[in-house]
Amino acid sequence: MILPPYTLQIPDGRRAFSRLLKTTWFSSLVLILVGCNSLTTPAVDPPAISSSIDQSEIETGQQTDGYYPDRHQGLLDLADHALKRQHLTQPEATSALTYFNLILITDPDHQAARAGLKTIIDQYLEWALRAIEAANYAEANQFLERAARVDPKSPDITAMADRLRRKREEGRLTEIVPVWLLAARTETSQTTAEDAQVNTYLRNLAQKIETLNAKIAIYSANDAEGRWLYQQLNANTVNRLRGTLKIDTPSRIEMHFKSNPSTMLN
């Protein structure tokens, strides 16, 4: 039996080959697309990284702001240090006044800086008052001049300057209390002559105080002695004496009065 010749199914093979080509082409296309996608994907990621860095910078900035709530905090710290060292206006380069003024140049309404200037003025006024009370008028004037560098229009400086002027116009006499008079306070047995001497002295001194219309400051070794002196003088005046008691030696009486040549006593 003769077998019929084998016939190749070329059309089917072509179709299979065609399908293979299509499959290969499609797979290649997918790979290409995937590859392209993998190549283009990193272009999307950097913003996320940059965003993370930016956020870190923001967080760092926020921490800095938390530590320095005021952008002028550095100058405020320097000014505070200068105040503690009493470098109010001198030396000029590192004075509290200079640091506060540097802040006010860029921020004229800065409350802490303006409060700092008032602190400087108040300190000078306190020192000026002490100097006035101690009759150190030249020193008091120096303190007022330095305060005026901070704010020449300050009403507080004007008031203290007026007080200094009045004190300068005020006369002062000092009476050193004799030792024998102080001894009379504790002496139990005095002669008539000694009593008369004590009374005459106190009466004359009280008359001088009244004539000058003076306020007195009694300086004594202790409080009891000072009160005794005040009582003795007040007993010899028509009007109640105006005065203060201070502990100091030697025992003395200072008379403060309006300086007027017609009332000055020799």
Stockholm file with secondary structure:
# STOCKHOLM 1.0

chainA/1-266         MILPPYTLQIPDGRRAFSRLLKTTWFSSLVLILVGCNSLTTPAVDPPAISSSIDQSEIETGQQTDGYYPDRHQGLLDLADHALKRQHLTQPEATSALTYFNLILITDPDHQAARAGLKTIIDQYLEWALRAIEAANYAEANQFLERAARVDPKSPDITAMADRLRRKREEGRLTEIVPVWLLAARTETSQTTAEDAQVNTYLRNLAQKIETLNAKIAIYSANDAEGRWLYQQLNANTVNRLRGTLKIDTPSRIEMHFKSNPSTMLN
#=GR chainA/1-266 SS CCCCCCCCCHHHHHHHHHHHHHHHHHHHHHHHHHHHHHHHGGGTHHHHHHHHHHHHHHHHHHHHHHHCSSTTHHHHHHHHHHHHTTCSSSSGGGCHHHHHHHHHHHCTTCHHHHHHHHHHHHHHHHHHHHHHHTTCHHHHHHHHHHHHHHCTTCHHHHHHHHHHHHHHHEEEEEEECCHHHHHTTTCSCCCHHHHHHHHHHHHHHHHHHHHHTCEEEEEESSHHHHHHHHHHHHTTCSSCCCEEEEECSSCEEEEEEECCTTTCCC
#=GC SS_cons         CCCCCCCCCHHHHHHHHHHHHHHHHHHHHHHHHHHHHHHHGGGTHHHHHHHHHHHHHHHHHHHHHHHCSSTTHHHHHHHHHHHHTTCSSSSGGGCHHHHHHHHHHHCTTCHHHHHHHHHHHHHHHHHHHHHHHTTCHHHHHHHHHHHHHHCTTCHHHHHHHHHHHHHHHEEEEEEECCHHHHHTTTCSCCCHHHHHHHHHHHHHHHHHHHHHTCEEEEEESSHHHHHHHHHHHHTTCSSCCCEEEEECSSCEEEEEEECCTTTCCC
//
